[in-house]
């Protein structure tokens, strides 16, 4: 029996109030929609602004999801520095 390895995704959590991203993650199943077990920062943002989930890449292998997550975080940091 072959186990599927392409059921991962990369997602953003956006502030509902203004659409700005505040979290980048990789997951499978319903991870992007599970809001328990998040950091204190994440919870403060959620409580103040609300959360919108955006799936960026879907049905990809875990290794690719991990690399894309790192790249998006890096790009986000660079953009913030430019602002």
Steps between C-alpha positions, in 0.01 A plus 500: 500500500637841402453794736410833338765764564341785308226598742683794659440870445641842585266759647477854629304636789386851416358765728131532416510871581742594220606182316863521614674165552626424848577128482638260240469127553506159341257229585274218395143417579332789680810647668453843344154518660599378850548806715586328828860451609623819331752746642414791728578742212270307265217508753541874563475572125199267462319658794560855375458457124338163427647235268454417134663184356658505154641180348793596277616159374299180524558128442879514519762278660601581857860584403379755243249644748779545754725679246218725377409590859860605570522703177173683565608586855832630367326711234256636755788612725672670205182684404448619857857640506430694181194662653 
